[in-house]
Amino acid sequence: MRSAGNISLLVRGVGLVATALPGSLIAAPVPPDERTIHSQPSWVLATDGVEVAITKRGGHMAPVTFDRKAAVPIRPYHVSPWQDENLTDLPAAVLVPLRGDFFCMPFGGNSAARGDEKHEPHGETATAEWRLDSRTRDADGTERIVLALDTKLRAGHVTKEIFLVPGEPVVYSRHVIEGFAGPTPLAHHATLAMPEEEGVVRVSTSPFRIGMTCPGVFSDPASREYQSLASGAMFTDLAHVPSRFKEPAEVDCSRFPARRGYADLLTVVADESKLAGGPAWTAAVNMKDHWAWFAIRDAKVLPSTVFWIENHGRHGVPWSGRNNCLGLEDVCAFFAEGLVPSVEPNSLSRQGIRTAIELDAARPTEIRYAQGAVRVPAGFDRVKTIDFSAAGRIRLVADSGDEVTVPVRHAFVMGADARPRTAAATGKSRGTIGVSLLALDNPFFKVIGDTIAAEGKKQGYDTILVSADKDVARQGNQIKDFLVKKVAAIVLSPCDSKSIVPVIREANAAGIPVFTVDIPCNEPGVTIATQVATDNEGGGREAGRAMIEMLGPAGGKIAVLHLKQAESCLLRVKGFREVIDAHNAAGGPKIEIITELESGGAKDGGYKAMEDALQAFPELQGVFAINDPAALGARAALEKAGKTQQVGIIGFDGQPEGKHAIRDGKIFADPIQFPDKMGVSIVDAIVRYSLGETLPPKTLIPTSLYRKADAEADPELANEGGPR
């Protein structure tokens, strides 16, 4: 029998290729726990913290109990209300076991036939009988079950693996698809139970680039079903979704339950450029019972989330006006329309959104997913963001400012432990990466370069790392040298995005991919494989908020120390000005930007610019410097002038010397960048490009505001000491 316990995978496009995974070699067989739960024969898997039931029919996952030893455990998933009523002749087979999360292929209603294929709603994977392949326990206590299904309508074999790791409030799953050749929509159909009290549950997602309501009629009054949302309407904020009524013209689709008596559908498409190469996510917080549910996925595989909003809005059999749930369904599909509308051109695919996966009979495809639930403190509201920066854990950050850290192996959903052996491991070189960075005497670029070299070595690449020293001609010659050496890829932080265009065109003509890091090149006539950068505009906004905080109720006059030849710095100042302008427009204590001076992004330039600013504007009270070297130069000028108590500094970067200055009260705060993440992301992009993957145009890595309290708690500063 085939077992997914022996499967690992290699990302190729949206699929993954199976190879051997050693973890299963230390797994011991365990007798299966079989029970009938809410009328459905099921297998049960449990650790001390989590228990999950999986139905034999359809492989539906519920009930799932988190914090199972608590007096009041967390049970987030919906079980349809007719489960114990022994109803027959239900209108769709999927309604028989309907509960929790289940894997759908083809996802959707499937009302139209494609050739001789006419699938049940949500396909055989959600309706047919699964069989037990194996039930094992790993040496570390991981509980694992592997199920198998042979599809009939389109011949294929699907392996379902679900596992629980001790100490982690998470259900991990992967589905391996063999055969089933051709295009298909597919999805995880996670469905949460909703309380009766309105607005108790707050829902959010990772940044999305498209939001759209169901383009057709989702709930037909002729079938005693009713919808409240407009059809085919676009939106950019879940709190403001167009309604089909004049009053209210918009409704809030971030708070549930809401709009009793209606059933609606909408979708949001993840913005991969804002995920920093990490997972996309969906979260729901029950503010009454104080728990948060989350699901994470690879947006390259499941790009969209469909909201099935069901609040007593269907009155036919078996619904009878009693179903109250919220589907948060992560999909590669065109809404829930099914096979034909998803594989044919549609309003999403015309915008470059993948709505079907092309399955290859010769190459298995894997879908990975993780979902969990955790206690949160009273007052924890909507999840504002999920931080994936630490290995093996995530940090849920609420609008309220509360944070909860959860042990989650988030790298799993992005393919960790599934990459093929690197070229380094096989002794074969993938070639050389040529890297020309703005200035290696700047610690920020030094970290980027060193990280590219280290990560490249892991992937089998040699690296040539050179400094352009802010000299366009020098950088042009360095790139020409890379071309002569026939490098596999070129990485640049351009000294001048316009002046470097001719030599990038030479690289394009030679067929060598060009990647940019930190500083983009968006000029016409060149092809850039992808751009990895800090979210500089967002960081500038953080700097603006820090300036408002630093100046306090008095406001004041401030200067900007610029580096106008760098597009990244233009974006920082743009974001900074937006926040200051909005603050002034709202009637806050006036903050006046009275001068912008060129700093060169260096200590000596910052020193000279600060001297000039103080001479022209002795009443100056604040300065925003576009990087740490300029900020440190400005600080030296203030010390010489004896004005350190009068003028405060906001920097940008988070370089070690800048962090020390923040700890010592010399700089108020920095939006800090993560150059190591940028280096890792660039190498990952080079590997993905070499495997034929389509890359997003850019990946933006968010900043984080770093204040004195952060510096005092920073273990790196505590360990290394440093000047005081």
N, C-alpha and C positions, 0 to 999 in steps of 0.2 A: 504493500500500500504506500502511496505517496504521502509524505509528511512535510509540512512547512517548518517543522522543527529543524530540518536540515537545509533551510533556504536562507541565503542572504542575497542582496541585490545591488545592482549597479545602475545609477540614474542614467537614462538615455532619453532625452526629450521629456516625455511625461511618464515613461515606463521604467522598469528596472529589470535587470537581467539576473537570473538566479545563479548563484555559486554556493560553495559549501560554507557553512557557518559552524565554527567549532563549539559554540556554546551548548548545542544539544548533546554533545558527546558525554557530558557529565550529568545528564538528566536521568532521573530514576522514574520508572512507571508508577502510577498511583491509581488505585481503583476509582472509577468515575462515580461521582455523586449524582444520582438521577432522581428527580422529583417531579411531580405534577404541580404546577404553580399557576393559579388563575386559569385552570382548565387545560393548560398546555404542558405536555411532557417536556422537561427541561434538564439541562446539565447545570450543575452549580459549582462554582470556583470560588475559593475564599482564602484570604489571609486574615491576620488579626484585625486589620483595619477596614478591609473591603470585602464584600460578598457580591457576586454577580451571577445571575441566572441567564442562560441562553436557551431559547426554545429550539426544539428539534425541527419544528416546522418554521421555515423562514429565517432561522437564526436571529430572532429578535432578542435584544439584550435588555431585560428588565424582569423583575425588580433588581435594582442595584443599590446596595446599602453602603454608605461611607460612614466613617467614624462609628462602626457597627457596635462597639462595646459601650457607647454613650447611652445615657438614660433616654435621650431623644435623638436617634441617629438621623443622618441625612439621606433622604430618598428622593432624588430630584426628578426621576423619570416618570413619564405618563404610562399608565396601563388603561387601555380603552374600557369604558364602563360596562360593555356588554360581555366581557370575557367569561363570566361565570353563568351566563344565561342560556348556554347551549343552543344558540340561534343557528338556523340552517339557511342555505340558499342566500348567503350574503352577496351583495352586488359585486364584490371583488375579493379574490383569495387572500390578498394582503390584510384584509380586515379580520380574518380569523384569528391570527395571533397578535394583532396590532398592539405594539408596546415599545417603549424605550428607543434604542438605536438599532438600526439594521442596515445592512449593505444592499444597495439597489443597483441592478444592472439588467436591462436598461432602466435608468431612473425616469420616473414620471408616469403620466397617465397612459401612454402608449395606445392612444385611441386609433391611430392610423397604422395601417400595415406598410411595411417596406419590403417590396417583393413578396416572397412567401412567408415573411416573418410577421407575426401578429402576437406581440407579447402581452402578458398580463400586466396590469399596473405594477410598476417597480420590479418586474421581471422575476425569473425563477429563483434568484438568490434571496428574494424576500418572501417567497411563497412555497418553495419546494422543501422536501425533507432532506436535511443534512444528516450525514452519518459521522460517527465518532472515529477519528483516525488515531489519536493518542491523547493520553492524559498523563502529564509528567510533573515532577518537582525538581528544579535545578538545585545544584549544590548550595547556592546562596539563599534558597527558600522560595525562589520565584515559582509561582503556580502557573501552569500552562496547559491550555487545551487546544487541540488541533482538530478541526472538522473538515469534511470534504463534501463536494457536490459536483455531480456531472450534469451539465446543462444539456437539454435535449433539443430545444427549438433552434438554437445556434450551438453547434457542438463545441463543448469546452469543458474544462475542469477548473474548479475554483477551490482553493484551500483557504480556510479561515483560521487564523491563529489569534487567540486572546490570552493575555498574560497579566498577572498581578505581581508587583515587586514588593516585598515586605517593607513597611515604613513609608510607602508612597501612596497617597490617596488618588490613584490614577488607574484607569483601565487602558491598557495598550492593545492595539489590534493591528493586524495586517492581513490583507487579502491578496493572494497570488493567483493571477488569472493565466491559464494556459489554454491555447486555442481561442475560441470565441472570436475568430478573426474578423476584422472589419471595424468600422466606427461605431461607437456606442457612448451614450451619456451614462454616467455612474455617480454614486453619491453615498455618503453616510447620512442617514435619516434620523438624527438625534431629536427626540421629542420630549420636552419637559412638561411635567404636571404644573398646572397653574392653580393658585389659591383663588377663592371667590372674591376676596377683598381687592378692589381696584388699585392699580399702581404700586403694588408691593414689590414687584420684580423689576429691576433695572437691567437693561440689556445694552451691550456695546460690542463693537468689533474693532479689529485693527483698521488702520486707515483704508478707505475705499475710494476708488476713482470713478465709479459709476454706481448710482442707485436708481432703481427703476421698479415701478409697480407692475403687476401682471398685465401683459399687453392685451389680453382678451378678457372674456368674462370668466372669472374664476368661480363665482358662486351664482348659480342660475336660479332666479325666483321660480321658474317653472318646475324646478326640482325641490322647491321649498328650502332654498339656500339664499343667503343674502350677503353682499359685500359692501364695505364702506369706503374703500380706497378707489381713487380714479384709475382708469385703465391706461397703461402705457405711459405714465407720467414719470418724469425724471426728478431726482432730488439729490441733495448733497449732504443732508443732515437727517438722521433718523428721527429727530425731534420735530421735523417739519416736512411731513410727507403729504402730498396733495390728496385731498378727499374728493369723493364724487358729489359732495354736497356744496352749496354756496356757503353754508354756515354750519360747522367751521370749514373754511377752505383748506386748512391743513390740520393734520392730527399728529400726535406724538406716538411714534412707533419705537420708543426706547423705554416705555413704561407699560407693564402688563400686570394683570389682564386689563383690557380696556375695550370699550365699544361692545358691550354685551349684545348678543343677537346677530353678530356678523362673523363671517369667515373670509379672510383675505390672504393675499400672497404678494410678496415683494422679493427683490434680490439686490444684493450689494456685491460688487466685484472688487476684490482686494487690490490695493495699489502696491505692487511688488517693489516699486522704486523706493518705498518708504519702510520696507521691512528689514533693511540692512542685511539681507541674505538669510534672515531667520524665519521662524514660522509665522503664518497668519493665525489669527485667533478670534474666538467668539466667547463672550462671557455673559453670565446672568447672575445677578445678586438678589437674593431674597432678603429684603431689609427687615422683615418681621421676624424671621427665624434665624437670621444672621449667618447665612452661608453663601458661598460663591461657587458656581459651576463654571467650568471652562472647557473649551475644546481647542486643540491646536493641530495644524496641518501644514503641508507644503503647498503654497499657493500655485506653484507650477503645475501641480497635479490636480488640485481641487481649487480652482480660482475664485469661486463664488459661494456666497451663503444665501440660501433661500429661507425666508421667514414664512412659515405656515402659521397664520394667526387664527386660531380656532376658539371662539368664545361663544359657545351655545348658538352658533349661526347656521347649523344644518338640522333639518327637521325630518328628513326621510329616514328609512331603516338603514343601519341600526343606530344612527346618530340621535334621533328623537330629541334634539335640542339640549342635550346634556353633556356634550363633549367640550371640555375646557382645557386646552393644551397650547403649547407653543413649540412648533418645529423649528429648530435652528439647524438647517440641513446643509452641510458643506458638499458642494457639487461641482462637477464638470458637466454642465447641462444648460439648456435654454429653459429657464424657469422649471416648471414641472410638466412640461408639454409632452415629454416622451421622446422616443427614438427619432421619428421622422423630422419634427421641427428642430431637433438638436443637431442632426447631421447635415441638414440642408442649410443654405445661407439664411441668417436671421438677423434681427436688429442688434444683437450682441456680437455675433461673429463678424459682422461687417465693421465693427469697431475694434477688431483685433482680439476679441475675447474668445478663448477656447470654450466651446460648448459640447465637445465630444472628444473622446480619446480613440485614436486609431490603434487597434490591437493587432498584433502580429502573431500568426500561428507558430512561427519559428522562435519567438522570443517571449518568455513569460513577463508579465507586467505586475508590479506590486503597488498596492495602495496602503499607506501607513497613516495611523490616526491615534490620537491620545485624548482622553477626556477624563475629568476628575472633579472633585468637589471638596471644599475645605471650609472650616469655620472662619468667620471674620468678626471683628469687634463691632459692637453697637456703634452706629454712626457711619460705618463703612457703606458707601453708596455705589454709584456707577463705577465700573472699572474704567479708568482713564487710559491706562496703558499696561502692558505686560512686558517686563524687562527680562530678556533672555541672555543677558551678558555673562552670567555666571554658569559654569558647567554644572549640570545635574540639579539645577533648581531654577525656579522662576519667581519673579516678584510681582504680585498684583498691586497696582497703585490706584487708589480711588480718587475721585474728584475731591473728596473730603480731606485728602492728604494722608489718610491711613494707608498702611502697607502691610501685606501679608506675604511671607516667603514660603514657598511650597517645594518640596523635593519632587522634581519632575525631570525625566531624561528627555528633554526637549530635542536633543540632537537626533533622537531616534526617528522622529517624523521627517527629518531632513535627509535621512539616509545614512546616519552614522552607523557604523559596523557593517555597512552595506557597500562600501566602495570596493572596487577591485584592488588587488595588491598594487601598490604604487610602482612606478618604474624604478624608483630607488630600491624597493624590496626585491625586484627581479634582476637588478644590476644593469638595467638598460636605461640610457638617458633619453629624456623626452626632448632634449635640446637646451637652448640657452635663452633666458629672459634678459633682455637689455633694458636697464632701468636708468633713466636720467631724471633726477629730481632737482627742484628749484635751488636748494642750498643745503648741503649736508652738515654745515656748521650750525644749522638750526636743529635742535634736538628733535623737534616734531618730525622733520623729514628723515632724520637719521633713524628714528624708530620705524618709520614706514619702510625704508630701504632694508634695514636689518631683518625686519619681519618677512618681507618678500623673499629675501635670500634664504632664511631659515625654513619658511613654509615651502618655498620652491624646492629646496633640497629634499624635503619629505616626499614630494611628488615626483622626484626624479629630474628636476631641472637644475642646471647650473645658472648662475646669475652674474652678470656684469653690472656693477653698481657704480655710477659716476655722478658727480655734482656739477650742475650747470652754473653754479655760482651767480645766478640771476643774469646771465649773459646769453642773449638769444643766439648770437653767432656761435658761441661755444656749444650750446645745446644742439643747434643744427648740425654741427660737425660730429657730435656724439651720435646722433641718430644715423647719419651717413655711415659712420663706422659700424653701427649695428647692422646696417644693410649689407655692408661688405662681408661681415661675419655670418650673415644669413641666420640671424637669431630666430627663435620660434615665435617670440612675441616681444613687443616694445611697450614699456610702461613709462609714461611721462607725467610730470607736473610742469606744464608749460611756463616758461619765463614770460612769454607774451603770446596769448592765444591767437592773435591775428598773424604775427610775424612768423610763427612756426608752421603755418599752413602749407607752404610749398614742400617742405621736407616730409610732412605727414603724407602728402599726396604721393611722394616717391615711395614711401612704405606701402601705401595702398596699392600702387602699381606693381610692387614686388610681391604682393600677396601676403605680406606680414601683418598680422592683426595689431592694431594700436589700441592701448588701454590708457585712460587718463585717471590720475589719482589726485585728489584734493582740488586741483585747479582744472576746470573743464576746457575743452576746445569745441565750441558750438558753432564754429564758422562754416559757411556753405562750402561745398566742394570737397569735403573730407569725410572719411568714414571712421568712426570711433567704435570699437567693439562694445565697450560699455564704459561708463564713468562711475568711479567710486569716490564718494566725497562725504565730508561732514554736511549735515543740514545747516549750512552757514546762515541762511536767512532765519531759520528757527533759532539758531544760537544767538543771532543778533537780537532777536526779540527777547530772549532770556537776559541778554546784557542790558537791554532797555529796562526790563522789570527790575533788575538789580540796581540800576542807576536810580530809579524812582525810590527803591527801598533805602539806598544809601543816603540820598539827599533828604528824605523824610518830608515833614510838613512845610519846610521852608522853601523847597525847590531850589533853583539857582541857575547860574550860567555855566555852561560846560563846553569842552572842546572835544573834537574827534581827531585822533591820530591815525591817519589813513595809509593805505597802500593801494592806490587807485589802479595800478596796472594789473593787479590780481583780481580776477572775477570773484573769487571766493570772498575777498575783502569787500568788494562792492555789495555782495549779497548780505554780508554781516552788517554793514552800515545801513543798508536798506531796511532790514528787519529792525535794527535799533531805532531808526527814525520813525518807523511805523508805530512802535510802542510809545515813543515820546510824543509824537503828534496826537495819537489817540488819547493819551493821558491829558495833554493840554486841552484838547477839544472837549473832554468830559468835565472840565472845570477843576482839575487837580492843581496843586501848587505848581506854578509855571516853571518849566524847565526849558531854558533857551540855549540852543546850540549856536554859539556865537562865532565859532571858527572851526574849519577843517584844515588840518595841516598834514603835509606828506611826511611820513616817518620812515619810509623804506622798509618797514617791518623789522627794524634792527635796533639794537640798544643805542648806538650812537645817533641814529636818526631820530629815535624817540626822545633822547636827551636834548638834541638841538631843537626839535619841534616844541618840546615843553618849555624850553628857555624862551623861544620866540613868543609862545602863547602867553606866558607870564608877563613878558615885557609889554605886550600889546593890551592884555586884559588882566590887570593885577587883581581884579575882583573875582577871578575864576574860582569855581567851587568843585568842579568835577571834570574828569576826563575819561573817555572811552578809547582805549588803545586796541587796535585790531589784532594784536597778538602779544604774547608774553614778553618777547625781547623789547618791543616798543614800550610796553607798560613798565618794564624794569628800568629802561632808560629814562622814562618820564619820572619815575620815583627818584632816581639819582639827581635829576634836575631840581625836584621839589626839596630834597634834602639840602642841596647846596643853597637854595633860596630861602630855606627856613620856613617853608610853607606846607609841611606835611600834615599839619593839623587843619589847614584851611581847605586843601584840595584832596579829594578822594579819587581812587583809580578803580575802574572796571577793566579787566584785561580779557584775554581770550586765548585758550589753548589747553592750559593745565600741564605745562611742562614742569619738570621737577623743581627748577628754580622759581617758577611762578607759584607753585604750590607752597614752597617754603615761605615765599613772600606773603601769601595769604595767611598762612599759619602765624606769621609774625606781625600781622596787622598792617603790612606795607601796601598790599592790594586788597580791596574789599571783597571781590569775588571774580571768578572766571566761569564762563560757559566752557567746560572742558571737552576736548576732543579725544578720540580714541584711535590714535594712529596705528596701534597694533591691530585693531579690528579691520582698519582699512587695508593693511598689508595682507592679512589673512583673506579678506574678501576679494582682493585683486587676484591672488593666486587661485582661489576657488573659481573665479570667473575665467581665468586662463584655462584651467582644467576642463571646466564645463564647455567652453568654446571648442576645445580640442576634441571633445566627445560629440560635437555637432549640436549642442543645445542652443536654443534661441535665448539670448540674454536680454534683460530689460535695458532700456537706454541708460538708466543710471540707478545707482543704489545710494540712498542717503542714510548716513549713520547719525542718529540724534546726539546732541550734546546733553550735558547734565550740569546744572549750576552748582558750583563748588565754592562754599563759603568757609569762613574760619572754623566753624564747628566741624565741617567735613575734614578739614586739614588736621585738626587736633585728634580726630578719630581715625585718621588714615594710617593703617598699619605699615605702609611703605615708608612714610615719613618717620614713624616711630622707630622702625628698624634701622633706617639709614642715618638717623640723626640729621646732620646738615646745619648750616649756619643759622644762628639766631640773632 
